[in-house]
Amino acid sequence: MEMMPKIKGVKTIKEKKLLVTFSNGIEKIYDCELLFAKPQFQLLANPVFFKAVRLDPGGYGISWNDNIDLSEYELWTNGRTIPENSLRQEEGISGPGRQKGPNSRI
């Protein structure tokens, strides 16, 4: 069974979306909009609270507080992979994106 990559970084982009960087260099966009229908995620509708997302120790997930979190499995499985720079521009993401190196599989 293939190991699930750990989360290396997370930041909010646009409204209710996260840019998640994984330990294997892959970046994904996770849309939190669908979570708002669930009572346990209602606080995420508050923009200030939403922007307070943080990486959990060890890269096993992200959280906003002790009750609201998402696992690396959820983010990896349901996030949209960013293909080179096209989606970065569409989503208004600044920064260099993934870097191609001699050992890169991108």
Summary of the structure (lengths in Angstrom):
residues: 106
radius of gyration: 13.9
end to end distance: 21.5
largest distance: 46.1
contacts: 260
relative contact order: 0.22
helix: 29%
strand: 26%
